[in-house]
Amino acid sequence: MSYTTKYKIIKGPFRKNRWKLGPDTDMITLDKYYGLMKHQAQAKYRGESHSLTWEEWSQLWPTEQWLQRGKGKHNLCLMQIDREGGWHMHNVEVVERLVYLARAREYLDLRQ
């Protein structure tokens, strides 16, 4: 299977020894780890609580679901069950973007 990363990750043999997941990590796993790091950084920027670990993130995003992530209405995304509950394992679920977009009004109302 040919896989193209979703993120601009610096790859190459000269950098593999610095990968936290190990130099033999496949690109999908590395991409998923980088996705977690970006998710944590975005939550911190927005002032939201975030406690998802790499193990929990891997449970939420098995490879077959990870490959279905995207911006299309039938692609998958991670959503908070309770908008004010933060990004914690008991408060998140992977859903189709249609489900997430149906709740868009909640997110707009919280900003006002």
Helices and strands as residue ranges (DSSP letters): G 16-18, H 27-46, H 54-60, H 63-66, E 76-80, G 89-91, E 92-96, H 97-102, H 104-111
